[in-house]
Amino acid sequence: MDCLNGPSYLTKHISRAFGCFARSEMPREPVPSSIADPLLVSVRHLCCMCEHPATIIHHINENNSDNDPDNLIPLCPNCHARVHSRPIMTRGITRNQQKLYRKNAVKKFANLRSLPAAEVTRDEFEELSTRVLSLEHGAPEAGEQT
C-alpha cells in the first residue's frame, strides 16, 4: 500500500530512478551573507516586485549554486510563488522581467538615498514642535482667527 503515501512516495522513487533530488530533498546552501547582505540592503529588505518585506532570495536561473548577484532577486513569499507558477493562458514572469524588477528597485532606492537631508536649525525645530503641539491640543496657530 505504498501508493497511499501520496506524492512524496512518487517523488522519492522518481528522483531515485533518475538519480536526482526531489525539490524538497535538494541540498541547499544559503546565499553567503557577503552576497546577500549588500543585495538586501540595496533594496531595503523589500521585495523587488511588490515592496513587501523580502524573506526569500530567489535564484533567477533556478540554479541554487549560482550565487552571482546578477542571478539573485529578493522576493516576498507571494511573489516568489508567482515567479514559480506558470498559470494557463499567461506568460508568467520571465527571467528578463525578474532582472528588470531588481534593477528598477535598486535604482529607486539608490535615488532615495541621494536626496539631500533637510537641515533644520534648533530654533526652527522648536517653532515647529510648538506648532504641532498647539494643533494637537486644538489651539489656533498665531495669525489664525477663531
N, C-alpha and C positions, 0 to 999 in steps of 0.2 A: 504494500500500500504506500510505496514511496511517492506516488503521484499525488497523494493527498497533502504532501508537504508544500505544494504551491510553487510559485515562480522560483523560489530560492533553490529548490531541488533541480529544476531545469537549468537554471543559470549556472549552478555549480557544475553540473555534468557537461553542459555545453562548453564551459570555459576549460574544463579538464580535457575534453576531446580535442579542442583546438589549441591547447597549450597557452591560453591567455587568461587574464584575470577578469572576473566579473567586476562591474563598476564598483560594487560595494566591497570587493576584496582587493582592489588595486592598491598597491603600496603607494603612499603619497607623502612626500616630504613637504613640509610647509615652505612657502616662499621665504628665502632668507630675509631677516629683518633689515639687512643692509640694502636690500632692493625694495622691500615692502614699505618701510618707513618713509622714505622720500616720496614714493608714489602716493601713499595715503595722505601725507601732509600737503602735497601739491594740490589735492582736491578736497582738503579739509575733512577727510574721512567721510566723504559723501559719495553716494552712487553717481557715477558719471552720466547715467541716463535720466534719473528722476530726482536726484539730490536728497534722497532719504539717507539715513546712516548706512554706510557701506560696511558690510561684515564679511564679504567674500572677495577674494582677489581671483578673478576669472582668467584662465589662460585662453586667449583669443583663438589660437590654433588648436586648442584642446589637447596639447601635449604638455602634461603636468611637469615634465622635467625641463621644459623650455622657459626659464625664468628671465629671459631678456625683457627689460622694462617695456619695449615696444610690443611685447606679446601679452601684457598684463593690463587688466582694467578693473578698478574697484566697482563692485556692484552690490546692491541690496539683494536679499533673497528673492524678491518678486521679479526683479529684472534679470537675475541670474536664471530663474526658471524660464522667463520669456526667451532668453538667448538660446536655451537648450531645446525649446519647443519649436516644432515646425507644424503649426496648425494647417489643416487642409485649406486650400484656396488662398493662402497668404505666402508672402515671400520669406517671412522670418527676418531675423536681424543678421545681416551678413557680417563677415569679419571686417570688411572695409568700413561698414557703418559703426561697428564697435570702436574701431580706431578713431573715427571721426568724433564719436561721443567723448572719448577720452581726451582727444586733442582740444575740443571745444571747452570741456570742463577745466582742464589745466589752464587754458588761455583765460577763461573767465575769472578764475581765482587769482591768477597772476596779475590781472588788471586791477582787481580789488586791493591787492597788497600794494600796488603802486600809487594808490590815491594818497594825496598829502594828508597828514594828520591835522586836525583842527587845533589851532593854537588859541587858547583862551587864557586871558590874564586872571589873576586871583580876584581882582575887583569885578570883572565880568562874570566870573563863576558865582561870586557871592550875590550879584544882582539877579542872575538867572535863578539861583536857588531860592531867593526871596520871592520872586515872581511865581515860581512853581508852587511854593508852599502857600502863597496867598490864593492862588487859583484852586488848590486842593481844599482850602477852607472856605471857598466861596466869596472871598473878599474881592472887590473890584480892583483892577490894576489902576495905577496912577494915570490920571487923564481920562478915565472912563466915567461916564455918567451912570448913576444908579437909578 
